[in-house]
Amino acid sequence: MPATTLDTFLENDLARELREKVASGNLELPVLSQTATQVASMCMDGAADARSLANALNHDPALAGHVLRVANSAKYAPVEPIVSLQQAVSRMGMTTVGQIAYAVAIGSRVFHAPGHDEWVQDMWRHAAQTAGWAREIARLKRTSVEGAFVCGLLHDVGEPVLLQAAIDLLARANTSASREQLEPLLHELHGAAGARLARAWKMAPWIADAIEKHHTAEAVEACQDAAIVLLADELAVRMERDEEQFLDNARRELPSTRVVEQLNLYDDDLETLLGRVQAVRDFAGALQ
């Protein structure tokens, strides 16, 4: 397809079809594994002990194997290797295992798109870092760490779903498009698409709201969960953009932003938050 024809297709036909799919709920949505959903629910509810959680994990070898790999990673640095799931749960805690379960399930079921591997890896890295920052902000605000983690991990989940839909539509037109050509459209629609996915997975309404609103003015005016995600997303973007100058730039630029004001974060709060940068890097790295 000639370049001018492709540009017209992207701006008109592809954009229209993707918008219609999002609006109508006609997107093909991935399904989470039953075990991952069960494990995450057990951890979020706090209704299980190490033995019952380990038993649930045993039903999904891939998930169990990932938990053991993370438990033995440099972040947790056990003196002796952890060889059982019950050991892993006891060492890392129920909350962390639940977060790993969500991350493994979402990473394996959602974040893949043939021909765009590097782009999708960037999406996943950003999701993991945003989830890490969201946890730290929630701790600082003394609100639900588990909920903030889930919102952070899922905040851009609409992007890989839309990317796969775009790939399918482009294939029908016997053409393809680059990351640079597709990114603006995915950015426009990913909040609504992610909220659709969260509702299809029967997640709490406030999680879908946070996903849908995290790039909007409402995020800093009416929804603390979305505001937490917005700040976490901003921190992750800044960290990815310039790791060496991240702390200096964040200290200089963040205090005057609307989201920091809305969350009532003072200079000491921001300093405490930024002091967790290595913990965020370690945690995000363990999820990948």
N, C-alpha and C positions, 0 to 999 in steps of 0.2 A: 504494500500500500504506500503510495507516495506520501512524503512528509506532510504536505498541505492537507491531503485527504485524511491522514491519520489525526492531525490536529483537530480537524472538523469533527471527526468521529468521537474523539475524546471529549471535546467541549460540548457536543450535542448529544449524540446517541448514547455513549457510555455513561455520561453524567446523568442523563435523564433516566436510564434504566436502573442505575444504582440508587438514585434518589427514590424511585418508585418502589424498589425492593425494600429499602429501609422503611419508607412510610407505610407500606402494606404489610410489613412483617414477613415478606416472602424471601428473606435471606436463608440460605442453607446454613444452619447453626450446628456446631459440633456438640457432641454429647459427652459429659464427664463420665468417667468410669464409676461404677457403683461403689467400689471399695474406697476410692479417693473421696467421694462425696460423704460416705459414712464416717471415715476417719476424721475428716475436717469438721463434720458436724459434732462428733463426739468431743473433739478438742474445744470447739467454740462453746459448747454447752457445759463443759466441765463435768460431764456425767460419766466419765470412764476412769479406770485406773490403768497402770502400766500394762498389766497382764491382758486385760480385755482389748486395749488398743493394739498391743502386739499381735494378738490373735486376729484382729481385723486386718492388720497389715499383711499377715501371712497369706491372705487370699489374693494378693496382687504382687507377684514376684518382682516386677519392675519397680514398683513403688517401694517395696521392702528393701530392695537392693540399693535404691537411691538414698533412703534414710540411713542405711548403714554406712554408705560412702560419706555422707555429710557428717555423721557422728564421728568418723575417723579422720576427718579433714583437719587441716592446720588450724581452722577457726576454733575447734573444740579440743584439739591436741590431747587426746587421752593418754595417760601414762602407759596403760596396757590396751592393746587393740580391743575394740568392742565387737563382739562376735554374735550377739543375739539382739533381737528387736527389743526385748524387754529391757536389756541393758541400755540400748539407745534411747528409749523413751524415758527411762529413769534419769539418764545423764542430761538429756537436752530439755526435758520437760514437755508437758502435754501441748502447750501453746506452740512451741517451735515445731513439734512433729506435725501438728495440724497445718501450720504454715507451709511446711515442706510438702505435705500431701497436696495442698492446693496448687503449689508451684509446679510440682511434677505433672499433675493432671492437666493443668492449663498449658504448660510448656509443650507437652507431648501431643495434646489434642488440638491446640489452636495455632500455635506459633510455627507454622510451616507453610511454604508456598513454593512450588517447583519453579526454578529459574530465578528466584529472588532470595536465595539462602542468606547472603550477607545482610540484606536489608532486614529480613525477619530476625536474624541474630541480634541486630542493633535494636529492634523493637523489644526483644525479650530482655536484653541487658538493661534497657531503659525501664522496663516494667519492674525488674528485680530491684533496681536502685531506687525507684520511686516508692516501692513497697517498703524498702529499708528506711527511707527518710520518713515515710508516713508513720511507721512504728515509733520512731524517736519523737516526732511531733506529738503523737497521741500520748506518749509517756509524759512529756512536758506539760501537756494540757490536762493530764489525769482523766483521759477518756479511754474508750475501748481500743486497746492495742490490736486485738484480733481483727476488729472491724476495720480499723485504719489500714492494716496490712492488706486485707482483702480488697478494699477500695483502691489502694495504691497499685496492687498487682494487676487489677482488672481495668484500670482507668483508660488504657488505650487498647483494650482487647478487641474493640471494633475494627481496628486497623487491619490485622491479619485476616479477619473474616471478610472485610470488604476487598482486600487484596485478592483473596481466592476467588471471590465473585467476579472481580474485574478480569482476572486471568481467564476465567471460563467464558466471559462475554467476548473478550478479545480473540480467544481461540475460535469462537463461532464466526467471527469476522475475518478469520485467517490472517491475523496480525498480532503484534505485540507492542508493548510500550515500556519505557524506561521508568526507573524510580522517580526521576525528576519530573516526568510527565504525570505520574499518578499521585504523587504525594499531596498536592493541593486538594484534590478531590477526596482523598482518604481523610485528610485533616478536617475537611468540612463536615463529613458525615460520621466520623468515628464515634462521637459521643452518643448519638442516637442509636447507632448500630450496637454499641457496647451495652447500652441500657436494654435493648431488645434481648441480647444474649443473657444478661443477668436475670431478666424476668423469665426467660425460657428455662433457666436453671433453677427457678423458684427461690431466688435469693431475696433477702429482705428488701422491701421497697426503698429504704433509705440508701442502700448500696447502689441500686439502679439510678436513683436520683443523683448521687454523688458522681457516678460515671458520666451521666448525661450533662451535668451542669459544671463540670470542673474547669471548662474553658470560658464560662459565661460570667456576666456581671453578677448573676445570682450566687455564684460560688463565694463571693466575698460579702454578700449582703444577707443571705437568708439560710445558708446551709453550712454548718460547721464542718461536716464530713467532706463536702466538696472543697471547702477552703483548705482543709488539711491536705487533700490530694493536690490542689492547685499549688500550694507551697512546696510540697514534696516533689512534684513534677518540675517546678522551677529550679529547685536545688539539684535534681538529677541532671537536668539539661545543662546547668552551669558547670557541674562537675565533669560532664562528658565533653563540654566545649573546651575547657582549659583547666586541666587538673592542677597544674602548677600554681596558677594564679587564683584558683577557686576560692580559697579562704579570704584572701585580701579583697577580691571583688565582691564577695558575698557580704563581708562586714561593711563595705562602703555603700553598697547599693540596696540591700534588702530592707534596712530599717524604714525607708520611706515608702515602701510598696503598700498598696491597699490591703493585700491579704495579710500582711504582718500586723497591720493596724487592726484589722477585723478580728484576728485571733488574739489580740491583746498581748503580743509578745514584746517584751522590753529588751533593752540592750543585753542585760544579763541573761535573759532567756535565750536570745539568739546565740550568745557566746557559748552557753551550755549546749545548745543544739549543734552548732558547728563543731564543737569539740568531739562530737560523735561520728565525725566523718570516716574515721578508720573502721569503726564498728559497722557502719553502713556498707563500706566497701567489702569487708569480710563477709557480712551476711549475704549481700547480693552475689558475691562470688561463689558462696556455698550453694546457692540455688541454681546456678548455671551448669 
